[in-house]
Structures are given as C-alpha cells and as structure tokens.
Amino acid sequence: MGVTTLAGIERAARAHLPREIWDFIEGGSGAERTLAANREAFSRYAFRPRTLVDVSACSPATTLLGSPLALPVGIAPMAYHRLVDPEGETATARAAGAAGALLVAGMFASRTLEDITAAATGPVWLQLYWLRERAALAALVERAEAAGISALVLTVDAPRIGRRLRDLRNGFAIPPAVRAVNLDPALMAASHRAASGSSGIADHAREQFDPSLTWADLGWLRERTRLPLVLKGVLTPEHASLAVDNGADARGGANPGGRR
Ligand SMILES: Cc1cc2nc3c(=O)[nH]c(=O)nc-3n(C[C@H](O)[C@H](O)[C@H](O)COP(=O)(O)O)c2cc1C
C-alpha cells in the first residue's frame, strides 16, 4: 500500500525535492509562529455528528459561485506547480477533476491558462495579484474569460511578501526552467534573480505588486469582468462587509499559511 496520510505525502515530497524548493513550499514568514498556530488551530476542528438521520443517500456535492463541485474542497492557488512536477498545473487540474474538487490556478501558474482548462474536467478559477502594470492584469482577465475560467480570486493580503527566512538563507529564486508563462517575462524577471541573502520572490513582489491598492480600486477590476470576484485574505467581519459593498461576490478568510 502506498502513502495514505498527509504526513506521509509530506515525508515523500521532502525526500523527493531539492532543499530550497521544499523550504519555499513549507516555510512561513518570520519565526513561523503563525504557521505553527495555523496547524494547531486546524487540528482542533471537529465534526459535530447528528445521529439517527437517514444517510442512505448522502452527497457532499454543492455549487460554489456557479461552479458545480462533487466535493466542497478547493485547491488553494499556489504559484509554479512545475517546481514539483514536470507537468505542473495540468496534472493538478486532472487530479482536482478526478476528486470533484475546485482548482484555483495561480496567476504565476507554470502552464498556460488554456492548457490548464483544457486538462480540467471540473471548474478552474484564477487567482490574481494586483500588479503595478494594470494593462497586464486587464489582459490576463480577458484571456481568463476566453479560456473558460469560472471565477477570479484577487489576493488582497500581499502588498508585500513576508520575511521568509528560509528563502533569504537559501538566496531562493525560481529556477529559469520554470516560468509564470501567462505573463510577460519582463514582469517576472526579478523572481528568477538569485542573490545571497535575498529572496527573488520577495524582490519580485516589491518590484511588481502595487501596494497602493485600496477598496476604491476594486471597481476598476469589477468593470472589466463578468466573472464572480472573490477576495482572498480578508480576515475581519468589517472588511468582509466592505468587500461585498465594493463589488466582491465572496471572500476567503484564511491567513495564507503564515507566509505573509
Ligand atoms: C508553495 C505555495 C505557493 C503559494 N502561492 C500563492 C500564490 O501564488 N497566490 C496566492 O494567493 N497564494 C499563494 N499561496 C498561499 C495559499 O493559497 C494559501 O493561502 C496558504 O497556503 C494557506 O493555506 P494552508 O494553510 O492550507 O496552507 C501559496 C502557498 C504555498 C504553500
């Protein structure tokens, strides 16, 4: 029998991957206290059973913002799946489809949106960062609609990337063979620039992400798409209300794995 638990998958992945890539995936920011707190909080979740109900025809199927799912589970957007598998996001899309789960492809996906949606048998959403280069954002949104993406997820908690000490120690940069192929290479160049004591990921975010983004800017994106818009990284009830008031259809309330 193969690997059967998440911890087993983690062990297998760690044994398989170069150290700096493992650190990029598993590492959090600072002393990784938020990361540890997240794990601890998650381990406290419990199901609350209701007994003596008819369970002969159970189905967890649901529809999320118009996307039908056999399972109410979504794969969070993660950049550059080809760091861990030569096929990258198309393999993830097939796996999500087989499980009946949602795939949220990252803006920094390492396969084209068209390849990802062609490989998918279920819904695919697209995550966006707000780039200083708004024209690139607008072009990607247009392309996403044409490629059959079902919703957009705007990450709003990353005006900057947190100090991920492992990446700084490793002088981490995305290897040249793995690229965010849906964007102009010039916009992504800093991600590939390795330097001792610095992180290409953080340098890139500082260079390309627009930290001046406010609620007032959301209308610009809302006007450019008919797709449902989800805000990722809204953590308080007040901001959840603001999100809806400002044109969002939903908001995700996770802190991003203690990585910011
Ligand atoms: C390797 C890796 C890459 C990620 N890349 C992105 C990204 O490109 N965009 C984004 O919004 N979030 C990204 N995230 C954050 C995840 O979407 C998610 O918010 C975070 O992992 C928290 O979920 P978890 O506690 O289940 O890990 C990434 C996370 C990991 C581990």
The ligand as an ORCA input file, in Angstrom:
! r2SCAN-3c Opt
* xyz 0 1
  C       4.099     26.963     -2.332
  C       2.986     27.932     -2.124
  C       2.713     28.870     -3.103
  C       1.676     29.773     -2.939
  N       1.404     30.657     -3.935
  C       0.353     31.507     -3.809
  C       0.025     32.379     -4.876
  O       0.664     32.404     -5.922
  N      -1.038     33.212     -4.691
  C      -1.772     33.216     -3.533
  O      -2.744     33.978     -3.423
  N      -1.482     32.382     -2.513
  C      -0.442     31.523     -2.626
  N      -0.163     30.665     -1.599
  C      -0.982     30.683     -0.377
  C      -2.097     29.645     -0.467
  O      -3.025     29.975     -1.486
  C      -2.874     29.523      0.852
  O      -3.478     30.761      1.180
  C      -1.981     29.132      2.007
  O      -1.135     28.054      1.662
  C      -2.834     28.813      3.259
  O      -3.466     27.608      3.156
  P      -2.929     26.354      4.017
  O      -2.974     26.796      5.440
  O      -3.897     25.282      3.645
  O      -1.530     26.107      3.520
  C       0.887     29.739     -1.755
  C       1.155     28.790     -0.771
  C       2.189     27.894     -0.945
  C       2.446     26.889      0.132
*
